[in-house]
Amino acid sequence: MATARELDEFLASIDKRAFLRAAFSTRDDDAAMDLVQEAMISLATKYADKPREELPLLFQRILTNAILDWHRKRKVRTALFSNLSDFESSDPEGEFDLLETLELEALSEHLESAETQVQRMQILTHLETEISRLPARQREAFLLRYWEELDVAETAQAMGCSQGSVKTHCSRAIHALARVLKAQGYS
């Protein structure tokens, strides 16, 4: 059984990665934050009696299910309703400023030149865009395997599919990302 401290440490160690995973999947930062918080609450209330070793996989499964439920609910809502705010910018002038959405990594500022930082941020921005364009299952498998660093068996368990499916989804995601980024001039 995980102690309260171990549970707190685990949740603190995964919050940023979990948020980015949910944000990639939902393309909505507010919804992503809600989903991660709900998954953390669910883990803490329903599975606090589980051993510490089981927490990462349980959390990934809870978050995956929450994201899938969010997509299902959104699909139904979108089919029934259309919000006017979906068609206009949040800016009164109707302009979207990409710079407002980007954050530089604080740790790398003093280690790299400004040019290197800009190049790295451009690559990361392109990569994030392309990851968000992947089909849902490929994106999920890719993020679990390479972002969360789960092995094939853990990823399969978190996604509720076979290990062969995980390998197929990851392979397709990697090839799609490589193809698109190579076409954009990245090696």
MARKE-253401 format. One record per atom (N, C-alpha, C): residue number from 1; residue in one letter; atom name; x, z, y. Coordinates in steps of 0.05 Angstrom, whole numbers, padded with zeros to 5 digits. Each point is the difference from the previous one (the first is absolute). Layout:
BEGIN
NUM;A;CA;X;Z;Y
...
REM end
This chain:
BEGIN
1;M;N;00017;00000;-00023
1;M;CA;-00017;00000;00023
1;M;C;00018;00000;00025
2;A;N;-00006;-00018;00018
2;A;CA;00015;-00001;00025
2;A;C;-00007;00023;00018
3;T;N;00020;00011;00013
3;T;CA;-00005;00022;00019
3;T;C;-00011;-00012;00026
4;A;N;-00011;00016;00017
4;A;CA;-00010;-00009;00026
4;A;C;00023;-00013;00016
5;R;N;00023;00012;-00001
5;R;CA;00023;-00010;00014
5;R;C;00008;-00028;-00010
6;E;N;00001;-00003;-00027
6;E;CA;00007;-00025;-00012
6;E;C;-00020;-00022;00008
7;L;N;-00026;00007;00000
7;L;CA;-00021;-00018;00008
7;L;C;00004;-00008;00030
8;D;N;00005;00019;00017
8;D;CA;00005;-00006;00028
8;D;C;00024;-00018;00004
9;E;N;00022;00006;-00014
9;E;CA;00024;-00016;00002
9;E;C;-00005;-00029;-00010
10;F;N;-00015;-00002;-00022
10;F;CA;-00006;-00027;-00011
10;F;C;-00016;-00016;00021
11;L;N;-00021;00013;00011
11;L;CA;-00017;-00015;00019
11;L;C;00016;-00007;00025
12;A;N;00017;00017;00009
12;A;CA;00017;-00006;00023
12;A;C;00019;-00023;-00005
13;S;N;00009;-00002;-00025
13;S;CA;00020;-00021;-00007
13;S;C;-00013;-00028;-00003
14;I;N;-00026;-00001;-00003
14;I;CA;-00012;-00026;-00005
14;I;C;-00018;-00010;00022
15;D;N;-00005;00016;00021
15;D;CA;-00020;-00007;00019
15;D;C;00005;-00027;00015
16;K;N;00025;-00005;00008
16;K;CA;00005;-00025;00015
16;K;C;-00002;-00024;-00018
17;R;N;00011;00001;-00024
17;R;CA;-00001;-00023;-00018
17;R;C;-00029;-00005;-00008
18;A;N;-00015;00021;-00005
18;A;CA;-00028;-00003;-00008
18;A;C;-00016;-00013;00023
19;F;N;00005;00009;00024
19;F;CA;-00013;-00012;00023
19;F;C;00006;-00030;00003
20;L;N;00025;-00007;-00003
20;L;CA;00007;-00028;00003
20;L;C;-00012;-00017;-00023
21;R;N;-00001;00011;-00024
21;R;CA;-00013;-00014;-00022
21;R;C;-00029;-00004;00006
22;A;N;-00014;00020;00009
22;A;CA;-00028;-00002;00007
22;A;C;-00004;-00019;00023
23;A;N;00017;00001;00020
23;A;CA;-00002;-00017;00024
23;A;C;00004;-00030;-00008
24;F;N;00019;-00005;-00018
24;F;CA;00004;-00028;-00010
24;F;C;-00025;-00010;-00014
25;S;N;-00012;00018;-00015
25;S;CA;-00024;-00008;-00015
25;S;C;-00025;-00004;00017
26;T;N;-00004;00018;00018
26;T;CA;-00025;00000;00016
26;T;C;00003;-00016;00026
27;R;N;00024;-00002;00010
27;R;CA;00006;-00013;00026
27;R;C;-00015;00015;00022
28;D;N;-00003;00026;-00003
28;D;CA;-00015;00016;00019
28;D;C;00014;00028;-00001
29;D;N;00015;00007;00021
29;D;CA;00015;00025;00000
29;D;C;-00018;00024;-00001
30;D;N;-00023;00000;00013
30;D;CA;-00018;00023;-00001
30;D;C;-00011;00004;-00028
31;A;N;-00008;-00022;-00012
31;A;CA;-00011;00002;-00028
31;A;C;00022;00009;-00019
32;A;N;00024;-00010;00004
32;A;CA;00023;00007;-00017
32;A;C;00005;00030;00002
33;M;N;00000;00011;00024
33;M;CA;00005;00028;00004
33;M;C;-00022;00017;-00014
34;D;N;-00025;-00009;00003
34;D;CA;-00022;00014;-00013
34;D;C;00003;-00001;-00030
35;L;N;00007;-00023;-00011
35;L;CA;00003;-00002;-00029
35;L;C;00022;00018;-00011
36;V;N;00023;00000;00014
36;V;CA;00022;00017;-00009
36;V;C;-00007;00029;00002
37;Q;N;-00014;00008;00021
37;Q;CA;-00008;00028;00002
37;Q;C;-00020;00008;-00021
38;E;N;-00019;-00018;-00006
38;E;CA;-00019;00006;-00021
38;E;C;00014;00002;-00027
39;A;N;00019;-00018;-00005
39;A;CA;00015;00001;-00026
39;A;C;00016;00026;-00002
40;M;N;00012;00008;00022
40;M;CA;00015;00025;-00001
40;M;C;-00018;00024;-00005
41;I;N;-00023;00000;00014
41;I;CA;-00019;00022;-00004
41;I;C;-00010;00001;-00029
42;S;N;-00006;-00024;-00010
42;S;CA;-00010;-00002;-00028
42;S;C;00021;00010;-00019
43;L;N;00025;-00007;00004
43;L;CA;00022;00009;-00018
43;L;C;00002;00030;00002
44;A;N;00000;00011;00024
44;A;CA;00004;00029;00004
44;A;C;-00024;00016;-00012
45;T;N;-00024;-00010;00003
45;T;CA;-00023;00016;-00010
45;T;C;-00006;-00004;-00029
46;K;N;00004;-00024;-00010
46;K;CA;-00008;-00005;-00028
46;K;C;00023;00001;-00020
47;Y;N;00025;-00004;00009
47;Y;CA;00022;-00003;-00019
47;Y;C;00023;00019;00006
48;A;N;-00005;00021;00016
48;A;CA;00021;00019;00006
48;A;C;00010;00015;-00024
49;D;N;-00016;00000;-00022
49;D;CA;00008;00015;-00024
49;D;C;00018;-00017;-00018
50;K;N;00006;-00025;00008
50;K;CA;00017;-00018;-00016
50;K;C;00029;00006;00004
51;P;N;00017;-00006;-00019
51;P;CA;00029;00003;00004
51;P;C;00011;-00018;00022
52;R;N;00021;00009;00013
52;R;CA;00012;-00015;00023
52;R;C;00007;-00028;-00008
53;E;N;00009;-00005;-00024
53;E;CA;00008;-00027;-00009
53;E;C;-00023;-00020;00000
54;E;N;-00024;00010;-00004
54;E;CA;-00023;-00018;-00001
54;E;C;-00012;-00007;00027
55;L;N;00008;00015;00021
55;L;CA;-00012;-00004;00026
55;L;C;00004;-00028;00012
56;P;N;00024;-00012;-00002
56;P;CA;00004;-00027;00012
56;P;C;-00019;-00021;-00012
57;L;N;-00002;00000;-00026
57;L;CA;-00017;-00020;-00013
57;L;C;-00030;00005;00006
58;L;N;-00008;00025;-00001
58;L;CA;-00027;00007;00007
58;L;C;-00007;-00008;00028
59;F;N;00018;00006;00019
59;F;CA;-00005;-00007;00028
59;F;C;-00003;-00031;00003
60;Q;N;00018;-00015;-00013
60;Q;CA;-00001;-00029;00003
60;Q;C;-00027;-00010;-00011
61;R;N;-00009;00011;-00022
61;R;CA;-00025;-00009;-00012
61;R;C;-00024;00007;00019
62;I;N;00001;00024;00011
62;I;CA;-00022;00008;00018
62;I;C;00000;-00018;00025
63;L;N;00024;-00006;00011
63;L;CA;00001;-00017;00023
63;L;C;-00009;-00028;-00006
64;T;N;00008;-00010;-00023
64;T;CA;-00008;-00027;-00009
64;T;C;-00031;-00002;-00002
65;N;N;-00012;00020;-00012
65;N;CA;-00029;00000;-00003
65;N;C;-00013;00002;00027
66;A;N;00011;00016;00018
66;A;CA;-00012;00003;00027
66;A;C;00001;-00026;00015
67;I;N;00023;-00015;-00002
67;I;CA;00003;-00026;00013
67;I;C;-00020;-00020;-00012
68;L;N;-00002;00000;-00026
68;L;CA;-00019;-00019;-00012
68;L;C;-00029;00007;00008
69;D;N;-00007;00025;00001
69;D;CA;-00027;00008;00010
69;D;C;-00004;-00009;00029
70;W;N;00020;00004;00016
70;W;CA;-00002;-00008;00029
70;W;C;-00005;-00030;00002
71;H;N;00014;-00016;-00016
71;H;CA;-00004;-00029;00000
71;H;C;-00029;-00007;-00009
72;R;N;-00009;00013;-00021
72;R;CA;-00027;-00005;-00009
72;R;C;-00021;00006;00021
73;K;N;00003;00024;00012
73;K;CA;-00019;00008;00021
73;K;C;00001;-00019;00024
74;R;N;00024;-00008;00007
74;R;CA;00003;-00018;00023
74;R;C;-00012;-00028;-00006
75;K;N;00003;-00009;-00024
75;K;CA;-00012;-00025;-00008
75;K;C;-00030;00000;00003
76;V;N;-00012;00022;-00009
76;V;CA;-00029;00003;00002
76;V;C;-00009;00002;00029
77;R;N;00015;00017;00015
77;R;CA;-00007;00003;00028
77;R;C;00003;-00026;00016
78;T;N;00021;-00015;-00006
78;T;CA;00004;-00025;00014
78;T;C;-00021;-00020;-00007
79;A;N;-00010;00000;-00025
79;A;CA;-00021;-00018;-00008
79;A;C;-00026;00006;00014
80;L;N;-00004;00026;00006
80;L;CA;-00026;00008;00012
80;L;C;00001;00001;00030
81;F;N;00023;00008;00012
81;F;CA;00001;00004;00028
81;F;C;00024;-00015;00012
82;S;N;-00002;-00006;00026
82;S;CA;00022;-00011;00014
82;S;C;00003;00015;00027
83;N;N;00022;00012;00004
83;N;CA;00005;00015;00024
83;N;C;00011;-00018;00022
84;L;N;-00010;00003;00024
84;L;CA;00011;-00016;00022
84;L;C;00029;00006;00005
85;S;N;00008;00025;-00005
85;S;CA;00028;00008;00004
85;S;C;00019;-00015;-00018
86;D;N;-00010;-00011;-00022
86;D;CA;00017;-00015;-00019
86;D;C;00009;-00026;00013
87;F;N;-00014;-00009;00021
87;F;CA;00006;-00026;00011
87;F;C;00014;00001;00028
88;E;N;00006;00024;00009
88;E;CA;00013;00002;00026
88;E;C;00024;00019;-00002
89;S;N;00018;-00004;00019
89;S;CA;00024;00017;00001
89;S;C;-00007;00027;00012
90;S;N;00016;00020;-00007
90;S;CA;-00005;00026;00011
90;S;C;00009;00002;00029
91;D;N;00016;-00019;00008
91;D;CA;00009;-00002;00028
91;D;C;-00022;-00012;00017
92;P;N;-00006;00012;00024
92;P;CA;-00021;-00011;00017
92;P;C;00004;-00029;00008
93;E;N;00025;-00009;00001
93;E;CA;00005;-00027;00007
93;E;C;00000;-00019;-00024
94;G;N;-00003;00011;-00023
94;G;CA;-00002;-00016;-00025
94;G;C;00027;-00008;-00011
95;E;N;00022;00012;00009
95;E;CA;00026;-00007;-00009
95;E;C;00010;00020;-00021
96;F;N;00016;-00010;-00019
96;F;CA;00011;00017;-00020
96;F;C;00030;00001;00004
97;D;N;00011;00024;00001
97;D;CA;00028;00004;00004
97;D;C;00013;00010;-00025
98;L;N;00016;-00017;-00013
98;L;CA;00013;00007;-00025
98;L;C;00020;00022;00003
99;L;N;00013;00001;00023
99;L;CA;00020;00020;00005
99;L;C;-00011;00028;-00001
100;E;N;-00025;00004;00006
100;E;CA;-00013;00026;-00002
100;E;C;-00002;00010;-00028
101;T;N;00001;-00018;-00019
101;T;CA;-00004;00007;-00028
101;T;C;00026;00005;-00015
102;L;N;00023;-00007;00012
102;L;CA;00026;00003;-00013
102;L;C;00014;00026;00008
103;E;N;00013;00012;-00019
103;E;CA;00017;00024;00006
103;E;C;00027;-00005;-00012
104;L;N;00021;00006;00016
104;L;CA;00027;-00002;-00010
104;L;C;00007;00025;-00016
105;E;N;00016;-00003;-00020
105;E;CA;00008;00023;-00016
105;E;C;00021;00016;00015
106;A;N;-00006;00024;00005
106;A;CA;00017;00017;00017
106;A;C;00028;00005;-00012
107;L;N;00002;00001;-00026
107;L;CA;00026;00006;-00012
107;L;C;00020;-00023;00003
108;S;N;-00010;-00025;00001
108;S;CA;00018;-00022;00001
108;S;C;00010;-00008;00028
109;E;N;-00012;00012;00020
109;E;CA;00006;-00007;00028
109;E;C;00030;00003;00007
110;H;N;00011;00022;-00009
110;H;CA;00028;00005;00008
110;H;C;00020;-00012;-00019
111;L;N;-00009;-00011;-00022
111;L;CA;00018;-00012;-00020
111;L;C;00004;-00030;00003
112;E;N;-00019;-00013;00012
112;E;CA;00000;-00029;00001
112;E;C;00000;-00011;00029
113;S;N;00009;-00024;00003
113;S;CA;-00001;-00012;00026
113;S;C;-00029;-00008;00006
114;A;N;-00006;-00005;00025
114;A;CA;-00027;-00007;00008
114;A;C;-00008;-00027;-00014
115;E;N;00019;-00018;-00002
115;E;CA;-00006;-00026;-00013
115;E;C;-00007;00004;-00029
116;T;N;00015;00017;-00014
116;T;CA;-00006;00005;-00028
116;T;C;-00027;00013;-00004
117;Q;N;-00006;00019;00018
117;Q;CA;-00026;00014;-00001
117;Q;C;-00023;-00020;00003
118;V;N;00003;-00018;00020
118;V;CA;-00021;-00019;00005
118;V;C;-00003;-00019;-00024
119;Q;N;00022;-00009;-00011
119;Q;CA;-00002;-00018;-00023
119;Q;C;-00013;00014;-00024
120;R;N;00007;00025;-00004
120;R;CA;-00011;00015;-00022
120;R;C;-00030;00005;00004
121;M;N;-00008;00006;00024
121;M;CA;-00028;00005;00006
121;M;C;-00016;-00026;-00003
122;Q;N;00012;-00023;00007
122;Q;CA;-00014;-00026;-00003
122;Q;C;-00004;-00005;-00030
123;I;N;00021;00005;-00016
123;I;CA;-00003;-00004;-00029
123;I;C;-00021;00018;-00011
124;L;N;00001;00026;00007
124;L;CA;-00020;00019;-00010
124;L;C;-00028;-00008;00009
125;T;N;-00003;-00010;00024
125;T;CA;-00026;-00008;00009
125;T;C;-00010;-00024;-00016
126;H;N;00017;-00020;-00005
126;H;CA;-00007;-00022;-00017
126;H;C;-00007;00009;-00028
127;L;N;00016;00018;-00011
127;L;CA;-00004;00009;-00027
127;L;C;-00027;00015;-00002
128;E;N;-00005;00018;00019
128;E;CA;-00026;00014;00000
128;E;C;-00024;-00019;00002
129;T;N;00003;-00020;00017
129;T;CA;-00022;-00020;00002
129;T;C;-00004;-00014;-00026
130;E;N;00021;-00008;-00013
130;E;CA;-00002;-00015;-00025
130;E;C;-00010;00018;-00023
131;I;N;00008;00026;00000
131;I;CA;-00010;00018;-00020
131;I;C;-00030;00004;00004
132;S;N;-00009;00002;00025
132;S;CA;-00029;00003;00004
132;S;C;-00016;-00024;-00007
133;R;N;00013;-00023;-00002
133;R;CA;-00014;-00025;-00008
133;R;C;-00002;-00004;-00030
134;L;N;00015;00016;-00015
134;L;CA;00000;-00003;-00029
134;L;C;-00028;00007;-00011
135;P;N;-00008;-00011;-00022
135;P;CA;-00025;00008;-00013
135;P;C;00001;00030;-00006
136;A;N;-00023;00013;00000
136;A;CA;-00001;00030;-00001
136;A;C;00016;00011;-00024
137;R;N;-00004;-00011;-00024
137;R;CA;00013;00011;-00024
137;R;C;00030;-00004;00001
138;Q;N;00009;-00023;00010
138;Q;CA;00029;-00005;00003
138;Q;C;00012;00019;00020
139;R;N;-00014;00004;00023
139;R;CA;00010;00018;00021
139;R;C;00001;00029;-00011
140;E;N;-00020;00008;-00015
140;E;CA;00000;00027;-00011
140;E;C;00022;00004;-00020
141;A;N;00004;-00019;-00018
141;A;CA;00022;00002;-00020
141;A;C;00027;00000;00014
142;F;N;00004;-00018;00020
142;F;CA;00025;-00001;00014
142;F;C;00006;00026;00014
143;L;N;-00020;00011;00015
143;L;CA;00005;00025;00015
143;L;C;00005;00023;-00019
144;L;N;-00015;00002;-00022
144;L;CA;00005;00022;-00018
144;L;C;00028;-00002;-00013
145;R;N;00007;-00024;-00008
145;R;CA;00026;-00003;-00014
145;R;C;00024;00003;00019
146;Y;N;-00001;-00013;00023
146;Y;CA;00023;-00002;00017
146;Y;C;-00001;00019;00025
147;W;N;-00023;00008;00008
147;W;CA;-00003;00018;00023
147;W;C;00000;00029;-00011
148;E;N;-00017;00004;-00020
148;E;CA;-00003;00027;-00011
148;E;C;00021;00005;-00022
149;E;N;00013;-00021;-00009
149;E;CA;00021;00002;-00020
149;E;C;-00010;00011;-00027
150;L;N;-00024;-00008;-00007
150;L;CA;-00011;00008;-00026
150;L;C;00010;-00020;-00021
151;D;N;00004;00008;-00025
151;D;CA;00007;-00019;-00020
151;D;C;-00024;-00016;-00009
152;V;N;00004;-00019;-00018
152;V;CA;-00022;-00017;-00009
152;V;C;-00023;00015;-00013
153;A;N;00007;00019;-00017
153;A;CA;-00021;00016;-00013
153;A;C;-00016;00017;00019
154;E;N;00014;00013;00019
154;E;CA;-00014;00016;00020
154;E;C;-00018;-00018;00018
155;T;N;00010;-00023;00007
155;T;CA;-00015;-00018;00017
155;T;C;-00025;-00009;-00015
156;A;N;00003;-00007;-00025
156;A;CA;-00023;-00009;-00017
156;A;C;-00021;00022;-00001
157;Q;N;00010;00025;-00004
157;Q;CA;-00019;00022;-00002
157;Q;C;-00014;00004;00027
158;A;N;00015;-00001;00022
158;A;CA;-00013;00003;00027
158;A;C;-00020;-00022;00006
159;M;N;00006;-00024;-00009
159;M;CA;-00018;-00023;00006
159;M;C;-00022;-00003;-00020
160;G;N;00003;00013;-00023
160;G;CA;-00020;-00002;-00021
160;G;C;00000;-00027;-00014
161;C;N;00025;-00010;-00005
161;C;CA;00002;-00026;-00013
161;C;C;00024;00002;-00020
162;S;N;00006;-00022;-00013
162;S;CA;00022;00000;-00020
162;S;C;00027;-00004;00015
163;Q;N;00021;00007;-00015
163;Q;CA;00027;-00003;00011
163;Q;C;00006;-00030;00005
164;G;N;-00011;-00017;-00018
164;G;CA;00004;-00029;00004
164;G;C;-00012;-00010;00026
165;S;N;-00024;00011;00006
165;S;CA;-00013;-00008;00025
165;S;C;00017;00009;00025
166;V;N;00011;00024;-00002
166;V;CA;00017;00009;00022
166;V;C;00024;-00019;00003
167;K;N;00013;-00007;-00021
167;K;CA;00023;-00018;00001
167;K;C;-00008;-00027;00012
168;T;N;-00023;-00010;-00008
168;T;CA;-00009;-00026;00010
168;T;C;-00006;00002;00030
169;H;N;-00015;00021;00008
169;H;CA;-00007;00003;00028
169;H;C;00025;00003;00017
170;C;N;00019;00016;-00009
170;C;CA;00025;00004;00015
170;C;C;00016;-00026;00002
171;S;N;00002;-00014;-00022
171;S;CA;00015;-00025;00000
171;S;C;-00012;-00020;00019
172;R;N;-00026;-00003;-00001
172;R;CA;-00014;-00018;00019
172;R;C;00004;00008;00029
173;A;N;-00002;00026;00005
173;A;CA;00004;00010;00027
173;A;C;00028;-00005;00010
174;I;N;00020;00005;-00016
174;I;CA;00028;-00004;00008
174;I;C;00005;-00030;00005
175;H;N;-00010;-00017;-00018
175;H;CA;00004;-00029;00004
175;H;C;-00014;-00010;00025
176;A;N;-00024;00010;00005
176;A;CA;-00015;-00009;00024
176;A;C;00014;00010;00025
177;L;N;00010;00024;00000
177;L;CA;00014;00010;00024
177;L;C;00026;-00015;00004
178;A;N;00015;-00004;-00021
178;A;CA;00025;-00015;00002
178;A;C;-00005;-00028;00011
179;R;N;-00020;-00014;-00011
179;R;CA;-00006;-00027;00009
179;R;C;-00007;-00001;00029
180;V;N;-00017;00018;00009
180;V;CA;-00009;00000;00028
180;V;C;00023;00007;00019
181;L;N;00015;00021;-00008
181;L;CA;00022;00009;00018
181;L;C;00022;-00021;00001
182;K;N;00005;-00013;-00022
182;K;CA;00020;-00022;00000
182;K;C;-00008;-00023;00017
183;A;N;-00026;-00006;-00001
183;A;CA;-00011;-00022;00018
183;A;C;00003;00008;00029
184;Q;N;00000;00026;00006
184;Q;CA;00002;00009;00028
184;Q;C;00030;00003;00008
185;G;N;00018;-00007;-00018
185;G;CA;00028;00001;00007
185;G;C;00015;00025;-00008
186;Y;N;-00012;00017;-00015
186;Y;CA;00014;00025;-00009
186;Y;C;00011;-00006;-00027
187;S;N;00024;00011;-00005
187;S;CA;00012;-00004;-00026
187;S;C;00000;00026;-00016
REM end
